């Protein structure tokens, strides 16, 4: 079923969150299959595995993704600093 597979819109929404943390997209692994309520785990060498949720729309899960990244020790980049350049 197509709803069980991550789509381009889901991936771009996830990247919008990870980009705010300055996480290199090359260090992010996102399995194609959605699973459960979504998950975020940190791996070796600064890699991050993000599993999109199957039980709720990805857009509704993004605040939880942000909280999980904060819990792994990532920090949001200051938007004011970015706008100053």
N, C-alpha and C positions, 0 to 999 in steps of 0.2 A: 504494500500500500504506500502511495506517495507521501502521505502525511508522516510516515515513520522515517523518512529520509530528509536530511537537512537540505534546504534550498538556498539559492543565492541570497534571497532577502534575509534569511536567518543568519547566514555567514556575514553579510555586511553589517547587520545589527550587532553581532558579537564583536566584529572588528571596531565598530564605533566605540564600544566600551573599552576594549583593550588598548586602542589607540590613545585614549585619554590617560592611560597609565604609562604610555611610552613603551609598551611591550612590542618587541620586534615580531612582526607577523611570521617570520621564519621559525620562531621558537614556540609557536602555538600549534598544537595538534587538535583537530576537531574531527572525531569519527563521523562518518556519513549517517549512521543510524542514530536516531534520537532514542533516549532511554530514560525512563522514570521521570523524576522531577528535575533532571539536569544535575550536572556535577562539575566541579573544578578541582583539579589536583595539580600540585607542583611536582615536577620531576627533577632529575639531576641536570646540572648545567644550566639552570634557569628556564628549562622548558615548562610549558603549561599545557595540560590536557583539559579541554573543555568539551563536555558532552551536553548537547542541547536537549531540553526536556521534551518528553513525549506526552506528558499529562496536561501541560498548559502551553499556550502560544509562547514562542521565544520572546516576543516583545514584552510580555508580562513578566518574564523571568529575568530580564536584564538587571533590575535592581539587586536581585539575589546574586547574580554574576559579579556585580561590582562589589558587593559585601564580601563574597568569597575571595576575590582578588585582594581586597584590603586585608582579609584574614591571613592570606599567604605572605603578607609583608610588602605587597606592591603599594606604591603611593601615587595618587592622582597628580598629574602635572598641573601647574597653575595656568589657567587660561589667561590670566592677566599678563603673565610673562610671555606667553605665545603671541598675544595681541600687540605687545609693545614692539615687536620686531617687524 
